[in-house]
Amino acid sequence: MPEATDLTPEAVQDSDVEAVERFRDACTRLREEIRHVIVGQERVVEEVLLAMFSRGHCLLEGVPGLAKTLLVRTLAQVLHLEFHRIQFTPDLMPSDITGTEILREDRASGHREFEFVHGPLFANIVLADEINRTPPKTQAALLEAMQEHRVTAYGKEYYLKEPFLVLATQNPIEQEGTYPLPEAQLDRFMFHVRVDYPGFDEEIEVVRRTTTQQEPVLEHVLTGDDIVELQNLVYRIPVPEHVYRYAVTVVRKTRPKESDAPDYIREWVAWGAGPRASQYLTLGAKARSILLGRGYASVADVKAVAAPVLRHRVLLNFNAEAEGITSDDIVARLINEIPAIEEE
């Protein structure tokens, strides 16, 4: 079976070839603008962009002080999109996010009527800061918005602005007074992005930039309409049949009840990834191909997005936890073993 690199860009429609090149150049400029504020974290920036281009959402996990909030705010500024930050707290109510109805009176006529006032969820980029600090009923208020891009309140439907992206953060080291996200809500996030400590030289640069009065001036690179056009382009990018098969094979092998699941999957995994993982592997691969200016998805693209797509969808059992095995370990092992079988 041929590798995706054996294909030619002619697989892309003629009308889309120019669009792929244009957006590749725009994405390069976009990352350059982000570097004016964010030091390092290239992988994190790439994964956030891939999710946005795929109409997906991201869960950013990292210890405090790693510029998670700053990254989201910078992205909104560079894209000239409306940005709202929601600080999740134990007393936050669903209506604090979605909005509420208030009674307004027309002073001239004396007529009164209820009016729905939009909550902070009505924005292009929504930062759900420390999402695991609020109770499940408030966390669940995001579910419909993330999946359907709309909010149902007081019997009416209100559609959200496009593009719409939820970037949620959580702190992995603090568990007291927190509410871990249910598996069903975790599955709504396309990527689970791990934000790590910066390298030595990067941390020096962080300190240098943040201890002076230097204020970088950011330029707008893409508009909301450009993002929507790019999202539509992602869905038109062709995918060879063997790439579809590879993505689905990787996901199915995470399920311990599958007949061809590896022995270590049966030993360490309680529940494997569902079909949404196959969809996101494919969409992420297509979006990455645009970032690289290729215009057709390959097996290498699927491998590149496998960890953020699968790490929160492969649920481990006690045996794995006792042996110190992580979902990243299992995904990496699958990626190393499956290609030889699929490309044979």
For each residue, the residues with C-beta under 8 A, 3 or more apart:
1: 242 342 343 344
2: 6 7 240 242
3: 6 298 299 343
4: 7 240 242 243 296 297 298 299 300 301
5: 298 300
6: 2 3
7: 2 4 11 240 296
8: 11
9: 12 17 294 295 296
10:
11: 7 8 238 240 295 296
12: 9 16 17 20 237 238 295 296
13: 16 17 236
14: 17
15: 18 19
16: 12 13 19 20 233 236 237 295
17: 9 12 13 14 20 21 295
18: 15 21 22
19: 15 16 22 23 229 233
20: 12 16 17 23 24 233 290 293 294 295
21: 17 18 24 25 293
22: 18 19 25 26
23: 19 20 26 27 226 230 233 290
24: 20 21 27 28 290 291 292 293
25: 21 22 28 29
26: 22 23 29 30 221 222 226
27: 23 24 30 31 49 290 291
28: 24 25 31 32
29: 25 26 32 33 221
30: 26 27 33 34 49 78 79 221 222
31: 27 28 34 35 42 45 46 49
32: 28 29 35 36
33: 29 30 36 78 218 219 221
34: 30 31 37 38 45 71 74 75 78
35: 31 32 38 39
36: 32 33 216 218
37: 34 70 74 216 218
38: 34 35 41 45 67 70 71 74
39: 35 67 198 202 205 206 209
40: 198 199 202 205
41: 38 44 45 66 67 71 195 198
42: 31 45 46
43: 46 47
44: 41 47 48 60 71 193 195
45: 31 34 38 41 42 48 49 71
46: 31 42 43 49 50 288 291
47: 43 44 50 51 58 191 193 305 308
48: 44 45 51 52 58 60 71 72 75 167 191 193
49: 27 30 31 45 46 52 53 287 291
50: 46 47 53 54 56 191 284 287 288 291 305
51: 47 48 54 56 57 58 165 190 191 284
52: 48 49 55 56 75 163 165 227
53: 49 50 227 230 231 234 287 290
54: 50 51 190 231 234 280 283 284 286 287
55: 52 163 231 283
56: 50 51 52 189 190 191 280 283 284
57: 51 146 165 166 167 168 188 189 190 191
58: 47 48 51 165 166 167 168 189 190 191 192 193
59: 131 168 169 170 181 186 189 191 192 193 312
60: 44 48 68 71 72 167 168 169 170 193 195
61: 169 170 171 172 192 193 194 195
62: 66 68 169 171 172 194 195 196
63: 66 171 172 173 197
64: 171
65:
66: 41 62 63 195 196 197 198
67: 38 39 41 70 71 206
68: 60 62 71 72 169 195
69: 72 73 85 127 129 169
70: 37 38 67 73 74
71: 34 38 41 44 45 48 60 67 68 74 75
72: 48 60 68 69 75 76 83 85 125 127 167
73: 69 70 76 77 83 85 127
74: 34 37 38 70 71 77 78 218
75: 34 48 52 71 72 78 79 125
76: 72 73 79 81 82 83 124 125
77: 73 74 80 83 218 220
78: 30 33 34 74 75 218 219 220 221 222
79: 30 75 76 124 125 220 221 222 223 224 227
80: 77 220 222 223 224
81: 76 123 124 125 163 224 227
82: 76 123 124 125 161
83: 72 73 76 77 123 124 125 126 127
84: 120 121 122 123 125 126 127
85: 69 72 73 120 126 127 129
86: 92 96 97 120 121 126 127 128 129
87: 129 130
88: 92 128 129 130 131 132 133 134 138
89: 92 133 134
90: 133 134 135 177
91:
92: 86 88 89 96 97 134 138
93: 96 97 138
94: 97 98 137 138 140 141
95: 98 99 100 119 153
96: 86 92 93 119 138
97: 86 92 93 94 119 120 121 138 141 142
98: 94 95 119 121 141 145 151 153
99: 95 116 117 118 119 121 122 151 153 158
100: 95 116 117 119 153
101: 114 115 116 117 153 154
102: 114 115 117
103: 112 113 114 115
104: 112 113 114 115
105: 110 111 112
106: 109 110 111 112
107: 110
108:
109: 106
110: 105 106 107
111: 105 106
112: 103 104 105 106
113: 103 104
114: 101 102 103 104 154
115: 101 102 103 104
116: 99 100 101 153 154 156 158
117: 99 100 101 102
118: 99 121 122 158
119: 95 96 97 98 99 100 122
120: 84 85 86 97 123 126
121: 84 86 97 98 99 118 126 141 142 145 151 160
122: 84 99 118 119 151 158 160 161
123: 81 82 83 84 120 126 161
124: 76 79 81 82 83 161 162 163 164 165 224
125: 72 75 76 79 81 82 83 84 165 167
126: 83 84 85 86 120 121 123 164 165 166 167
127: 69 72 73 83 84 85 86 167 168 169
128: 86 88 131 142 166 167 168 169
129: 69 85 86 87 88 168 169
130: 87 88 133 169 170 171
131: 59 88 128 134 139 142 168 169 170 181
132: 88 170 171 178 179 180 181
133: 88 89 90 130 177 178 179
134: 88 89 90 92 131 138 139 179
135: 90 138 139 179
136: 139 140 179 182
137: 94 140 141
138: 88 92 93 94 96 97 134 135 141
139: 131 134 135 136 142 179 181 182 185
140: 94 136 137 143 185
141: 94 97 98 121 137 138 144 145
142: 97 121 128 131 139 145 146 166 168 185 188
143: 140 146 147 184 185 188
144: 141 147 148 150 151 152
145: 98 121 141 142 148 149 150 151 160 164 166
146: 57 142 143 166 188 189
147: 143 144 188
148: 144 145
149: 145 159 160 162 164
150: 144 145 157 158 159 160
151: 98 99 121 122 144 145 157 158 160
152: 144 155 156 157 158
153: 95 98 99 100 101 116 156 158
154: 101 114 116
155: 152
156: 116 152 153
157: 150 151 152
158: 99 116 118 122 150 151 152 153
159: 149 150
160: 121 122 145 149 150 151 164
161: 82 122 123 124 164 224
162: 124 149 224 228
163: 52 55 81 124 224 227 228 231
164: 124 126 145 149 160 161
165: 51 52 57 58 124 125 126
166: 57 58 126 128 142 145 146 189
167: 48 57 58 60 72 125 126 127 128
168: 57 58 59 60 127 128 129 131 142 189
169: 59 60 61 62 68 69 127 128 129 130 131
170: 59 60 61 130 131 132 178 181
171: 61 62 63 64 130 132 174
172: 61 62 63
173: 63
174: 171 177 178
175: 178
176:
177: 90 133 174
178: 132 133 170 174 175
179: 132 133 134 135 136 139
180: 132
181: 59 131 132 139 170 185 186
182: 136 139 185 186
183: 186 187 271 315
184: 143 187 188
185: 139 140 142 143 181 182 188 189
186: 59 181 182 183 189 192 312 313
187: 183 184 274 276 312 313
188: 57 142 143 146 147 184 185
189: 56 57 58 59 146 166 168 185 186 192 312
190: 51 54 56 57 58 280 283 284 308 309
191: 47 48 50 51 56 57 58 59 280 284 305 308 309
192: 58 59 61 186 189 308 311 312
193: 44 47 48 58 59 60 61 308
194: 61 62 308 311
195: 41 44 60 61 62 66 68
196: 62 66
197: 63 66 203
198: 39 40 41 66 202 203 206
199: 40 202 203
200: 203 204
201: 204 205
202: 39 40 198 199 205 206
203: 197 198 199 200 206 207
204: 200 201 207 208
205: 39 40 201 202 208 209
206: 39 67 198 202 203 209 210
207: 203 204 210 211
208: 204 205 211 212
209: 39 205 206 212 214
210: 206 207
211: 207 208
212: 208 209
213:
214: 209
215:
216: 36 37
217:
218: 33 36 37 74 77 78
219: 33 78
220: 77 78 79 80 223
221: 26 29 30 33 78 79
222: 26 30 78 79 80 226 227 230
223: 79 80 220 226 227
224: 79 80 81 124 161 162 163 227 228
225: 228 229
226: 23 26 222 223 229 230
227: 52 53 79 81 163 222 223 224 230 231
228: 162 163 224 225 231 232
229: 19 225 226 232 233
230: 23 53 222 226 227 233 234 290
231: 53 54 55 163 227 228 234 235
232: 228 229 235 236
233: 16 19 20 23 229 230 236 237 290
234: 53 54 230 231 237 283 286 287 290
235: 231 232 283 286
236: 13 16 232 233
237: 12 16 233 234 286 289 290 295 296 297
238: 11 12 295 296 297
239: 243 244 282 285 286 296 297
240: 2 4 7 11 243 244 296 297 298
241: 244 245
242: 1 2 4 245 246 299 342 343
243: 4 239 240 246 247 282 285 297 298 299 301 302
244: 239 240 241 247 248 282
245: 241 242 248 249 342
246: 242 243 249 250 299 302 338 339 342
247: 243 244 250 251 278 281 282 285 302
248: 244 245 251 252 278
249: 245 246 252 253 338 341 342
250: 246 247 253 254 281 302 306 310 334 335 338
251: 247 248 254 255 272 273 274 275 277 278 281 310
252: 248 249 255 258 260 261 272
253: 249 250 258 260 261 262 265 272 334 338
254: 250 251 261 265 269 272 273 277 310 313 314 330 331 334
255: 251 252 258 261 265 269 271 272 273
256: 261 265 266 269 270 271 272
257: 261
258: 252 253 255 261 272
259:
260: 252 253
261: 252 253 254 255 256 257 258 265 266 272
262: 253 265 266 334 337
263: 266 267
264: 267 268 330 333
265: 253 254 255 256 261 262 268 269 272 330
266: 256 261 262 263 269
267: 263 264 319 320
268: 264 265 316 317 319 320 323 325 330
269: 254 255 256 265 266 272 314 315 316 317 320 330
270: 256 315 316 317
271: 183 255 256 314 315
272: 251 252 253 254 255 256 258 261 265 269 313 314 315
273: 251 254 255 276 277 278 309 310 313 314
274: 187 251 277 313
275: 251 278 279
276: 187 273 279 280 313
277: 251 254 273 274 280 281 309 310 313
278: 247 248 251 273 275 281 282
279: 275 276 282 283
280: 54 56 190 191 276 277 283 284 305 309
281: 247 250 251 277 278 284 285 302 305 306 309 310
282: 239 243 244 247 278 279 285 286 297 302
283: 54 55 56 190 234 235 279 280 286 287
284: 50 51 54 56 190 191 280 281 287 288 301 302 304 305 308 309
285: 239 243 247 281 282 288 289 297 298 301 302 304 305
286: 54 234 235 237 239 282 283 289 290 297 301
287: 49 50 53 54 234 283 284 290 291
288: 46 50 284 285 291 292 297 301 304 305
289: 237 285 286 292 294 295 296 297 298 301
290: 20 23 24 27 53 230 233 234 237 286 287 293 294 295
291: 24 27 46 49 50 287 288
292: 24 288 289
293: 20 21 24 290
294: 9 20 289 290 298
295: 9 11 12 16 17 20 237 238 289 290
296: 4 7 9 11 12 237 238 239 240 289
297: 4 237 238 239 240 243 282 285 286 288 289 301 302
298: 3 4 5 240 243 285 289 294 301 302
299: 3 4 242 243 246 302 303 339 342 343
300: 4 5 303 304
301: 4 243 284 285 286 288 289 297 298 304 305
302: 243 246 247 250 281 282 284 285 297 298 299 305 306
303: 299 300 306 335 339
304: 284 285 288 300 301
305: 47 50 191 280 281 284 285 288 301 302 308 309
306: 250 281 302 303 309 310 331 334 335
307: 310 311 328 331 332
308: 47 190 191 192 193 194 284 305 311
309: 190 191 273 277 280 281 284 305 306 313
310: 250 251 254 273 277 281 306 307 313 314 327 331
311: 192 194 307 308 314 326 327 328 331
312: 59 186 187 189 192 327
313: 186 187 254 272 273 274 276 277 309 310
314: 254 269 271 272 273 310 311 327 330 331
315: 183 269 270 271 272 327
316: 268 269 270 320 321 325 326 327 330
317: 268 269 270 320 321
318: 321 322
319: 267 268 322 323
320: 267 268 269 316 317 323 325 326 330
321: 316 317 318 324 325
322: 318 319
323: 268 319 320
324: 321
325: 268 316 320 321 329 330
326: 311 316 320 329 330
327: 310 311 312 314 315 316 330 331
328: 307 311 331 332
329: 325 326 332 333
330: 254 264 265 268 269 314 316 320 325 326 327 333 334
331: 254 306 307 310 311 314 327 328 334 335
332: 307 328 329 335 336
333: 264 329 330 336 337
334: 250 253 254 262 306 330 331 337 338
335: 250 303 306 331 332 338 339
336: 332 333 339
337: 262 333 334 340 341
338: 246 249 250 253 334 335 341 342
339: 246 299 303 335 336 342 343
340: 337 343 344
341: 249 337 338 344
342: 1 242 245 246 249 299 338 339
343: 1 3 242 299 339 340
344: 1 340 341
